[in-house]
Amino acid sequence: MFKASIDTSLTQTLNNWGVSHQWITRLAAKDFLFAIIALGVLWIFLDSRKEDNSGNSAGFLKKLAIDGFFVFLLPSGVTIVAAQLIAHSRNRPRPFIAHENISAVIHNVSGGSFPAVQVAFMTAISMAIFLRNRQAGNGLMYFTVIAGIAQIAAGIQYPTDIIFGIFLGVVVTVGLNRILMRLMSL
């Protein structure tokens, strides 16, 4: 008899809960992404505003654009590209497709499940902010982890997809931060 892997067993267990609590699962799995984006943009705006003591709107806009690019767009963009490249090279079927005992709570998903691209994106934003402000970054990371768990409960990701998505987001963001710090010190 075939024994399910720990990855599949955890997915099935969380999926059983997710099917029973569909509205919570859908909210966290889909909409926490928008919360991370909104809170990340808000943090960048407020942080840029806080650091601009001159009252000069041109200086504030310049700082906002630079922070928006280096803190938000660059890490999340590079992470998405890396995750998509990995996803296309490793076309792992989603749990609800590969296992008949796992139900899809969210139906409009496409592509493979590995890695969790949305979680990698959310991690990149959370980590980029964490590198500037630990408290704000930790708060965003909590949303990211809850969203990842909800995606498992929704039957669209495996735990290893989420773990690798978080790993990828952290590695890309920290790596880019180190490169940028070295370039700035030249």
N, C-alpha and C positions, 0 to 999 in steps of 0.2 A: 504494500500500500504506500502511496506517495505521501510524504510528510511535507507540509507547507513550511517554507522558510520563515524565519523570525520576521523578516520584512513583510511577507504576505500575511502572517498571523496578526501582527500589530495593525496592519492596514485593515484587515477584516474586523478586528475588535473595535477599532475607532470608527469604522464605517457603520457598524451596528448602532453605535451611539449617534452618529451623524444622521442616519436615516430617521431615527426617532426624534431628532432635534434639527430638522431641516432648515428652519429660518435662521437659527443661530449659526449653523454650519455655513450656509450661503453668505450670511452677513460677514463673518470673519474671513472666509476663504476668498471672497471676491472684493468686498468693499474696504477691507483694511488697507489694501493697496492705495486707494484714494486718500485714506487718512494719513498714511505715511508720506505721500506726495505733498498733501496740503500742510501737514505739520512741518515737513522738511523745508518747504518754501517759506512758511511763516517764520521758522527759526532763522533761516538765512536773512530774511528781511529784518527781523528784530535785532539780530546780531550785528548786521551791517549798520543799522540805525544807531545802535548803542555805541559802536566804535567810532562813529562819525560825530565828533564834538564841534566841528567847525560851523555847522548849520548851513553849509554849502550843499545845495541839492545836486550840483554836478559831481561833487566828490562822493556823495552818498550813492548816486546812481552808478558811478564808476566802481566803487567798492562792491555794490550789490551785484553788478554784472560779473566782476572778477570772482567773487565768492560763489555766485550762482553757477559759474562755469566750473571752477576747480573743486568746489565742495559737492555740487549736486550733479551737474551734467556729465562731466568727464568720468568720474568713477562709475556712475550708473550706466552710462553709454558703453563703456568698455566692458563692463560686466555683462550687459545684455548681449553684446556681440560674442563674447567668449562663451556664454551659456548657449546661445543659438548654434554656434559652431559645434559645440560638444553634442547638443541635442540632435543635430543633423547627422553626425557621425555615429551616434549611438541611438538608434530608433527603438527605444524600449516602449512597448505598449502600455497604455494606462491601465491601472488595476481593474477598473470596471470592464475593460475590454478583455484582459487576459484571464480574469477569474469570474466565473458565473455566480459565485457567492458574494461578490462585491457589487454594490449598486451605485450608480452615478446619482449624486445629489445635484450636481451641476452638469448640465447636458451640453452646453455650447463650448466645449474644449476641443482642441485639435492638436495634432502633433504628438510626439513621444513624451514620456513623463520624466525622463532623466536628461539633465538635471531640472530642478524646479526653477524655471526661468524667473517667474514672478517673485519668488522668495529670494533669489539671488539679487534681483533688482532692489527689493526692499532692504536687504541686508547691506547693499552698497550705500544706499542713502543713510541708513542708520549708522553704519560704521564711519562714514565720512563725517557725520555730525559728531559721533562719539570722539573722534580724534580732535575735535575742537572743544567739545563740551560733554564730559562723561555722563552727566545726569540726563541731558536731553537725548543723547545717543542711546543710553540704557532704556529710556522710556520708549523710544521708537523700536528698539530691538525686541521689547516685550510684545509689541503689536506684531512684529515679524514672526516671532515664534508661535504666537497664537494663530496667525494666519496659516502658517505651515502645518500646524496640527489640524486645523480646520480643513485644509486641502486633503490631508490624509483621510479625515472623517468623511469628506465628500466623495471619496473613492477615485480621485483624480491624480494622486501622487502616492508614492511609497515613502516610508520614513527615510530611506537612503537618498531619495531624490531631494528631500528637504535638507538633510544634513549636508549633502554635497552642495546644494544651492547656497546655504549659509557659508560653508567653507569657501566657495568660489567668490562670493561677495566680499568676504573679509580679506582674502588673499589679494584680490585685484585692487581693492581700495587701499589697503595698507601698502602694497607694492607701489601703486601710483603715488601715494603720499610720500613715500621715501624717495622716489625718483624726483618728485617736485621739490622736496626739501633740499636735496643735493644740488639741483639746478639753481635754486634760489641762493645757495651759499657760494656759488662760483663767482 
